[in-house]
């Protein structure tokens, strides 16, 4: 298994993706955040109560915020547990697809190829961590559709992406 994934084909720039560093990327989100659907807007009072509750829980777990003088002594430990993903869009846009490109072909370790329309691929999510750990088996990334239709059976074992 290779830990990097390429974007090649009908692109202006071939791109090398290294999912191992995405845990430090500010664009990452927990997978559940990608698939959350709010049926009704939250009223301001409920939003305020939720925010105060989160702060209360944080202070119970981590202690209160240290004073400004002592703040330099503390390094906040980030919670990286859970499943993590990142939008595929910025990577595809950085590769600058040619106007003639209309599909993204996922070349898999099994030798199988799966073609996805370019517009759908741009809206897809690249999962790079499960239970806070990099994906080793059938990894390093899994591709999920934005609508969540393949959430429980993502495209796995991707070696590289080819735009056609």
C-alpha positions as CSV (number, residue, x, y, z in Angstrom):
1,X,0.0,0.0,0.0
2,X,1.2,3.5,-0.9
3,X,0.6,6.4,1.5
4,X,0.2,8.9,-1.3
5,X,-2.4,9.3,-4.0
6,X,-2.0,11.1,-7.3
7,X,-4.3,13.1,-9.4
8,X,-3.3,12.7,-13.1
9,X,-4.9,12.7,-16.6
10,X,-6.5,15.7,-18.2
11,X,-5.2,18.2,-15.7
12,X,-2.9,21.2,-16.1
13,X,-0.9,20.1,-13.0
14,X,-0.5,16.6,-11.7
15,X,-1.0,16.6,-7.9
16,X,0.4,14.4,-5.2
17,X,-1.9,14.0,-2.2
18,X,-0.4,13.0,1.2
19,X,-3.4,12.2,3.5
20,X,-1.0,11.7,6.5
21,X,-0.7,15.5,6.9
22,X,-4.4,16.3,6.6
23,X,-4.9,15.9,10.3
24,X,-3.2,19.3,10.6
25,X,-5.2,20.9,7.9
26,X,-7.8,23.4,9.0
27,X,-10.2,22.3,6.3
28,X,-10.7,18.9,7.8
29,X,-14.0,17.9,9.5
30,X,-15.3,15.0,11.4
31,X,-17.3,12.8,9.0
32,X,-20.5,13.2,10.9
33,X,-20.3,17.0,10.3
34,X,-20.3,16.4,6.5
35,X,-23.6,14.5,6.8
36,X,-25.4,16.5,9.5
37,X,-28.8,17.7,8.3
38,X,-30.7,20.3,10.3
39,X,-34.4,20.0,9.8
40,X,-35.2,23.3,11.6
41,X,-33.1,26.3,12.5
42,X,-32.0,26.6,16.2
43,X,-33.4,29.5,18.1
44,X,-30.9,31.9,19.6
45,X,-31.6,30.9,23.2
46,X,-31.0,27.2,22.4
47,X,-27.8,28.1,20.5
48,X,-26.6,30.1,23.5
49,X,-27.3,27.3,25.9
50,X,-25.5,24.8,23.7
51,X,-22.5,27.1,23.5
52,X,-22.4,27.6,27.3
53,X,-22.8,23.9,27.8
54,X,-19.9,23.1,25.5
55,X,-17.7,25.6,27.4
56,X,-18.7,24.1,30.7
57,X,-17.8,20.6,29.5
58,X,-14.5,21.9,28.1
59,X,-13.6,23.5,31.5
60,X,-14.6,20.3,33.3
61,X,-12.3,18.2,31.1
62,X,-9.4,20.6,30.6
63,X,-9.7,23.0,33.5
64,X,-10.3,26.7,33.2
65,X,-8.4,28.9,30.8
66,X,-5.0,29.8,32.3
67,X,-4.0,33.4,32.8
68,X,-2.2,35.2,30.0
69,X,1.1,35.0,31.8
70,X,1.0,31.3,32.1
71,X,-0.7,30.6,28.8
72,X,2.6,30.0,27.1
73,X,3.2,27.0,29.4
74,X,0.2,25.1,28.1
75,X,-0.1,23.4,24.7
76,X,-3.7,22.5,23.9
77,X,-4.0,18.8,23.1
78,X,-6.3,18.5,20.1
79,X,-8.9,15.7,20.1
80,X,-8.2,13.7,17.0
81,X,-10.3,10.7,17.9
82,X,-13.1,9.8,15.5
83,X,-13.5,9.7,11.7
84,X,-12.0,12.5,9.7
85,X,-12.5,13.7,6.1
86,X,-11.7,16.6,3.8
87,X,-13.5,18.0,0.7
88,X,-12.1,16.7,-2.6
89,X,-12.9,20.0,-4.3
90,X,-9.7,22.1,-3.4
91,X,-7.4,19.3,-4.6
92,X,-9.2,18.9,-7.9
93,X,-9.3,22.7,-8.4
94,X,-5.5,22.9,-7.7
95,X,-4.9,20.3,-10.4
96,X,-6.8,22.6,-12.8
97,X,-8.8,20.1,-14.9
98,X,-8.8,20.7,-18.6
99,X,-12.1,21.8,-20.2
100,X,-12.3,18.4,-21.9
101,X,-12.3,16.5,-18.5
102,X,-15.7,15.2,-17.5
103,X,-15.0,12.2,-15.3
104,X,-12.7,11.3,-12.4
105,X,-11.6,7.6,-12.6
106,X,-10.7,6.0,-9.3
107,X,-8.0,3.3,-9.9
108,X,-8.2,0.8,-7.1
109,X,-5.8,-1.7,-5.7
110,X,-8.0,-4.5,-6.9
111,X,-7.5,-3.4,-10.5
112,X,-11.1,-2.2,-10.8
113,X,-11.8,1.4,-12.0
114,X,-14.7,3.5,-10.9
115,X,-15.7,6.5,-13.0
116,X,-17.4,9.4,-11.3
117,X,-18.7,12.6,-13.0
118,X,-16.3,15.5,-12.3
119,X,-19.1,17.6,-10.7
120,X,-20.0,14.8,-8.3
121,X,-16.3,14.1,-7.5
122,X,-15.8,17.8,-6.6
123,X,-18.6,17.5,-4.0
124,X,-17.1,14.2,-2.6
125,X,-15.4,13.7,0.7
126,X,-12.0,12.0,1.2
127,X,-12.0,10.1,4.5
128,X,-8.4,9.8,5.7
129,X,-8.8,8.7,9.4
130,X,-11.0,6.2,11.1
131,X,-11.1,6.1,14.9
132,X,-8.4,8.8,15.0
133,X,-6.0,6.6,13.1
134,X,-4.7,6.8,9.5
135,X,-6.4,4.4,7.2
136,X,-4.0,1.5,6.6
137,X,-6.2,-1.3,5.2
138,X,-7.6,-0.4,1.8
139,X,-6.3,3.1,2.2
140,X,-4.9,5.7,2.6
141,X,-8.2,7.3,1.7
142,X,-11.8,6.3,1.1
143,X,-14.1,8.4,-1.1
144,X,-17.6,9.2,0.0
145,X,-20.3,10.9,-1.9
146,X,-21.6,14.2,-0.4
147,X,-25.2,12.8,-0.2
148,X,-23.9,10.0,2.0
149,X,-25.3,7.3,-0.3
150,X,-22.1,5.2,0.0
151,X,-21.3,6.2,3.6
152,X,-21.4,2.6,4.8
153,X,-19.7,1.3,1.6
154,X,-17.2,4.0,0.4
155,X,-14.8,3.6,-2.5
156,X,-11.7,2.0,-0.9
157,X,-8.2,1.1,-2.0
158,X,-7.7,4.1,-4.3
159,X,-4.2,4.1,-5.8
160,X,-4.7,7.3,-7.9
161,X,-7.3,9.5,-9.6
162,X,-7.3,10.1,-13.3
163,X,-9.3,12.8,-15.0
164,X,-10.7,11.8,-18.4
